[in-house]
Amino acid sequence: MLLPIKPICKKTKMRRDGTSLICIQYCLRSEKRTEVSTGISIPPAFWNRKSLKVTSDLPAVFGVPDVLNNEVKRMTRLAEDIVSFAIANKIPDPLHFLKKTFRPDFDISRLEEKAKEVEEPNINLDVFFQIEEYINSKRKQVTPKMINVYNNMRDTLKAFQDHRKTPISFKSFDFNFYEEFVDYMTYEHIQRRRKEIVKGFKISTIGKTIKQLRIFLRNRIRRKIIAPINLEDFRILDEETDAVYLTLGEINHIYEMDLSAHPYLCKYRDLFVFGCLTGLRFSDFSTISSDDVRGRMLYKKQNKSDHWVVIPLRDEAYNIFMNYKKNIPNITNSDFNFYIKEVAKLAGINALIKFSHKKGNKDIVEVKPKYAWITSHTCRRSFCTNEFLAGTPVDLIMKISGHKSLRDFYRYIRITPEEAGHKIRQLWEKRGDMKIVNCKS
């Protein structure tokens, strides 16, 4: 049997003494190969890559060329015998078997014994057991918020299993499953933690769930826990999300509000303004401590990206920080989102705003006062949009916001058609393009 096995000696793997190991390479496919060491090392300049032999002018200190070539030939045949045995006995991974079995002095009569040693262990292939294993493996690598994202994916998948009344296995994940799962998340899934019954996710939430499911499955494939699955058709759905931002004038109005009749709202108001003026996520601006501010500059390591950002503090943000004795009040995100709407309502930010989102092939339109759309995320979006409108270079805004790509950043920018028109007019005036001159037909 002719097998893709050959001896090699790579210049790229030269050791400190100037020699490289002669290895036996087995190439199952172009992207799947392995190498085993013969234990023989020579300067790679004395290896003939065409004849796959040690050259006759090898210095004597490294050995006798004929003796070395005979040894390399013997070990190449040994590797061929091991791989042939693996293929004939239908061992699932011949590369792994060769790597575990080959030794320069290996006794070929021990192949049967070795085959029993490398049999795959008994792996629990229950999908939800593997998801738990995956989540546990990530706990030290990601933030608690990301663990919640993984948990949400798991819980949605479990709910789908209950809905279809058929156990989900790794063999379930094909295009039919994908379509049924997306359809379920669009129309049937009952959202948790809602006072009223709400069925179906927005497209963006469905896309996030599919994305995390794909990442999990590819992780199990890479770890060789499950066989490869074709995930090309597991398309990640997405749509532009509608969201509001507050102008600097609106933010200042909220900052200067008299809340003496509603003192319990002060900390929510202050934290909101602080977030709008720093561009941080809620998980970051709600956990500022006295050590984070030095010389009116905020130094913060972002929880989500694990990157440091340095943000200059406007007077209002610095005053808020100092008023709380350099420690921002401890507030939960859910409480913040509830009470900040009350603050904005009292501030008179009540213009009617119409947004829409897709549910299947239908547009769901909602009309609410502007204050009802405000959440903790409005802070970050307001910072990015206001700085963009003010002409701050995008790369500098991204240094503060922590966005890694222009695509992600521009999804945060929310300006009205009127604001876009004024922005273009300012650029024309700056360039002197308000009048057409010297036009050529």
SULSUL-V576398 format. One record per pair of residues at least 24 apart in sequence whose C-alpha atoms are under 6 Angstrom apart, sorted by the first residue. I is the first residue (numbers start at 1). J is the second residue. D is the distance in whole Angstrom. If there is no record, write none. Layout:
BEGIN
I/J/D
I/J/D
END
This chain:
BEGIN
11/44/6
18/43/6
19/43/4
20/44/6
38/104/6
127/169/6
153/209/5
203/238/6
204/238/5
207/236/5
207/237/4
207/238/6
211/236/6
245/378/6
245/381/6
245/382/5
246/382/5
274/317/5
275/379/5
276/379/4
276/380/6
276/382/6
276/383/5
279/380/4
279/383/5
279/401/6
280/380/6
288/328/6
289/327/5
290/326/5
290/327/6
309/400/6
337/375/5
337/376/6
341/371/5
341/372/6
344/371/5
345/371/6
381/412/5
385/413/5
END
